[in-house]
Amino acid sequence: MHDPNDLNAMLEPGQMVRHPREADWGLGQVQSNINGRLTVMFQHEGKVVIDSKRVAVHPVYE
């Protein structure tokens, strides 16, 4: 059962995303999604760990 407060629960490794408040980071690829901690490798920022209870990233379907 997933945490109802996890805003990124549906994301899986390999999916592409964008950060809603950091457009200059560019496109990011999900590396892992474990216990509300989403690790994303962004083009212009590098690896970032996101608290899924605070930030909902935007999936990219291109």
Secondary structure in CASP SS format (residue, H / E / C, confidence):
PFRMAT SS
TARGET T0000
AUTHOR 0000-0000-0000
METHOD secondary structure of the structure
MODEL  1
M C 1.00
H C 1.00
D C 1.00
P C 1.00
N C 1.00
D C 1.00
L C 1.00
N C 1.00
A C 1.00
M C 1.00
L C 1.00
E C 1.00
P C 1.00
G C 1.00
Q C 1.00
M E 1.00
V E 1.00
R E 1.00
H C 1.00
P C 1.00
R C 1.00
E C 1.00
A H 1.00
D H 1.00
W H 1.00
G C 1.00
L C 1.00
G E 1.00
Q E 1.00
V E 1.00
Q E 1.00
S E 1.00
N E 1.00
I E 1.00
N C 1.00
G C 1.00
R E 1.00
L E 1.00
T E 1.00
V E 1.00
M E 1.00
F E 1.00
Q C 1.00
H C 1.00
E C 1.00
G E 1.00
K E 1.00
V E 1.00
V E 1.00
I E 1.00
D E 1.00
S C 1.00
K C 1.00
R C 1.00
V C 1.00
A C 1.00
V C 1.00
H E 1.00
P E 1.00
V C 1.00
Y C 1.00
E C 1.00
END
